[in-house]
Every structure is written in structure tokens, then in C-alpha cells.
Amino acid sequence: MTPQDVITDLWHEALLAHDEYEFDIALSKLQSALQQNCDYLESVSADYLLSLPPAIRRRVSRLHETLVA
């Protein structure tokens, strides 16, 4: 099961909750799954950027600075 599948299942679980208690539990699980997925994606993207040759990293850094400014 992919992280997206887990997130989709938890979203459905929250939508189909019968009461506020079930909704709160499902929402808590969903928030946790979203945070874990976000952390994973940040880690993967950082690893990818660090694997690039230095010249390309400098270009990416300059591009990022231009977009942020």
C-alpha cells in the first residue's frame, strides 16, 4: 500500500465517521500520515539535490533564490 493509498483510506474513514469521536481519531491518523509523507518527501528531495553535481546544485540554488525574492 502506497502512502497515497493510506492517506486516501484515512480520508474516507474521516468522511464516513459516525460521530465526533470517530472523526477525531480518523483526523488524527490522517494528520500523522500526511506529516510522515511530507517528511519522507523532504528527505528524498534533499537526498536527490545532494546527489547532483556541484555545478547543477549552484544553478538550482540560484534559481531558488530568484523565485523566493
C-alpha positions in Angstrom: 0.0 0.0 0.0 1.4 3.4 -1.0 1.4 6.4 1.2 -1.2 7.9 -1.1 -3.4 4.9 -0.6 -3.1 5.2 3.2 -3.9 8.9 3.0 -6.9 8.2 0.8 -8.2 5.4 3.1 -7.9 7.6 6.2 -9.6 10.5 4.4 -12.5 8.2 3.6 -12.5 6.9 7.2 -12.8 10.5 8.4 -15.6 11.2 5.9 -17.6 8.2 7.0 -17.2 8.7 10.7 -20.5 8.2 12.6 -19.7 10.6 15.4 -17.3 13.3 16.5 -15.1 10.8 18.5 -14.6 8.6 15.4 -13.9 11.7 13.3 -11.3 13.0 15.7 -9.5 9.6 15.7 -9.5 9.4 11.9 -8.4 13.0 11.5 -5.5 12.5 13.9 -4.4 9.4 12.0 -4.7 11.4 8.7 -2.7 14.3 10.0 0.0 11.8 11.2 0.1 10.1 7.8 0.3 13.4 6.0 3.2 14.6 8.2 5.1 11.3 7.7 4.6 11.6 3.9 5.8 15.2 3.9 8.9 14.3 6.0 9.6 11.4 3.6 9.3 13.7 0.5 11.5 16.3 2.1 14.1 13.7 2.8 14.0 12.2 -0.7 14.2 15.6 -2.3 17.1 16.6 -0.1 19.0 13.4 -0.9 18.3 13.9 -4.6 19.6 17.5 -4.6 22.7 16.4 -2.7 23.4 13.8 -5.3 23.5 16.4 -8.1 26.9 17.6 -9.3 28.1 20.8 -7.6 27.6 23.0 -10.7 23.9 22.0 -11.1 23.4 22.5 -7.3 24.6 26.0 -7.6 22.2 26.7 -10.5 19.3 25.2 -8.6 20.3 27.3 -5.6 20.4 30.5 -7.7 17.0 29.6 -9.3 15.5 29.1 -5.8 16.9 32.5 -4.6 15.4 34.1 -7.7 12.0 32.5 -7.0 12.0 33.4 -3.3 12.9 37.1 -3.9 
